């Protein structure tokens, strides 16, 4: 199985888009930012789907895909909170959860010499909600004036993110204990 296949190329494309996306936001080029975010979201949708349909799942893709999601969301939430488009507390919760999960994966690998952590449903739901927020903000900046995202939406997304973080921590402890 080739490492550089279409799904992995899509994931790498998403990673390359991130600094360009952030630059367009810094320079108030919101229409370009919306386009780049849409392309990044599309690559996120297609890479996993193509990997499964064409049986091209690779260890590199399994590692890079969630990392690309984290980079996209973390960088978006930092710049969006700095610009006042999303609450700072929300960005802190989501970014903290991602940092904890990444550190947990690293520690799990160091302890067990393996990294086989399956995504949890709440984690996928949290990512879906989190990806909706930058899209909504960028649409609001460009296309039409949309109603503001209410705090209840941020609270729900933050709660899903935190709960899924606890699920990953629990799974990590189970895997660590099973290896001893």
Beta strands, then each sheet from edge to edge (+ up, - down):
end
